[in-house]
Amino acid sequence: MKDIFNERLTETYLQSLEQDWKKLVIKLNKRFEADLDLEAILFLIGVQELGKGHRKYNKDQKLELMHIAICTLLEPYGYYSFLGLDEDGYPHWEVNEMLPPLKAGQQMALMKSSVLDYFGESFIAQE
């Protein structure tokens, strides 16, 4: 499992992370013609991963979509393992290891880093 909390959170890394994050948000804002924050981006990832397309979702469904996004994003770090889809097509994971207690800045860095990994350098570099 990656030690993302000690190994990655240097000041240089955090500066680079913020620069890449801003580039990604600008691209997504243009693409969706909206002012997206982390929660909105998590929602979009959840919609993409669910694969049922854009439609109206109630509050509970939106939270479920964000949960899908978080599990998808943290799976490569070894925190979750994908179990499969249920009869309604919803993905399920099992927890491999609980996240250690994180400070707010660490949580934000983890989520931004995992979102950037999800979209990949090629997406961010596209003009």
Buried (B, 14 or more C-beta within 10 A) or exposed (E): EEEBBEEBBEEEEBEEBEEBBEBBBEBBEEEEEEEBEBEBBBBBBBBBBBEEEEEEBEEEEBEBBBBBBBBBBBBEBEBBEEEEEEEEEBBEBEEEEEBEEEEEEBEBBBBBBBBBEBBEEEEBEEE
